[in-house]
Amino acid sequence: MKNILIADDSSFVRKIVKVVLKFNNFNVICAVNGKEAWIIMEKEKIDIVILGAIMPIMSGFALLEKMKKDDNLKNIPSIVLFGIGCEERIKQKVKELGADYCLEKPLQPYELLAKVESLVQTGGNANIARMSESKSASDRT
């Protein structure tokens, strides 16, 4: 069973993610901020991390940066959650930090599940595949 860490300051978001993923046979561990998520990741084997972009104490941005500097955590696939109307430049920054997917709140359970299952199948290579597709498209123009 895959371990998925959800770090979001909204108890409602954590509950939705937990219900959807547990129903689909994933083990879900919850954290209320990036600092708590970091402590969990240092102790537990985490297969996928789902992060709120904006959280108190340590944001999703800061956690992604910290993860990418750690040899044991840098390859953990990640999904970052944004509020409606988030600026495109912020989403771009998260992708540059290595996030595999960005999802907008309110979450659509089937979309979340599809992204998680994609990461399970690809081992977190969704970001690499997307970059290759973008490069191929730009090469054609």
N, C-alpha and C positions, 0 to 999 in steps of 0.2 A: 504494500500500500504506500502510495506517494505521500510525503509530508509537504503540506502547503502552509506557508506562513502568511497571514493577512495582518497587515499593520495599517490601521486607520483610526483616527480619533472619533469617528462616528460609530456608536454602538449599533445603530441601525444597519450601516453598511457591513460591519463585521458579521452581524447576525445573518443577513441575506447571503453573503458569501459562504459562511459556514454551512447554512442549510443546503444551499445548492450543491456545494462540493461534497459534503458528507453523504447526501442522498446518492451521489455518483461514486461512492466508495473511495473518497480521498480522506486522509487524516488531516484535520485542520487545527492549526495552532494560532491563537490570536494575540496581538499586541496592540496597545493603544497609542504608541508613538514609535518613532524611529529608534530611539535609545533602547526601549524595551525589546524591539525587534532584533537589534544588534546583539543584545545579551543572549537572546534565544538562539540566534544563528551561531554564536560561538559555542553553544552547548549541544544543540540538536542538529541532526542531519536534515537539512531543508532542501527539498527538490525544486520548489518554485516559490517565489515571493511575490505577493500582491501588496502594493504600497499606495497609500494616499499620498498625493503630491505635496499637499500642505498639511502639516501636523505640528503640534506643539513639541517642544523640547528638541526633537530632531526631525526635520522634514524628510519626505521621500527623496528629494534631491540630494540632501546631505548623506542619507543612508546609501543611495546608489553610488555616490562618489567614494564613500568609505569601503563599500563592498568591492569596487573595482580595483582598489589598492591592496586588497587582501588576497593572497594566493589561494587560500582555501575557500573563499566566497565569491571570487570574481566571475566564475562561470555559472552561477545560479541564475536560471532564467527569471525574468521579472516582468510584471505587468504593473503599470502605474495608472492610478485612478485620478481623474480630473473632474472638477465641477463644470457645469454647463457654461459655455462661453469662454473657456480658457483660451488665452492668446496662443496663436500658432507658434510664436517664437519660444514659448515655454515648453510646448510639446516637443519642439525640435531639440531643445536643450536636453530633455530627458532621453530622447533617442540617442543623442550624442554621448550620453553617459552610459549607454548600453542597454536601455530598456528594450525588451522584445516587442511589447505592445503598450499602447495607451488606450484606455477606455474612459468614456465620459459617463459621469453620474447624471441622472439615476441609472444604475446598472440594469442591463437587460440580461437576465439569467442565462438564456441560451447563448448569447454572445460571449459572456464570461466563460461558460463551460467550453465552448468551441475553442477559445484562445488557450485555456488551460490544457485541453486535450491535445491541441497542436504542439504546445511546448513539451508535453510528455512524449509525443511521437518524435519530435525533432531534436529533443535534448537542448532546446533553447536556441536553435539556429534560425529562428524566424527573422531576427534582426539582420543576420547575414544574408539570408535569402532576399529580404526586402531591399537591402543595399545593392545586391547584385542585379535585381530587377530594375532598380532606379538607374544604375550605371548603364545597363544594356539599353534602356530607353533613351538615355541621354546620348549614348554613342550613335544612335540611329538618327538623331536630329542634327 
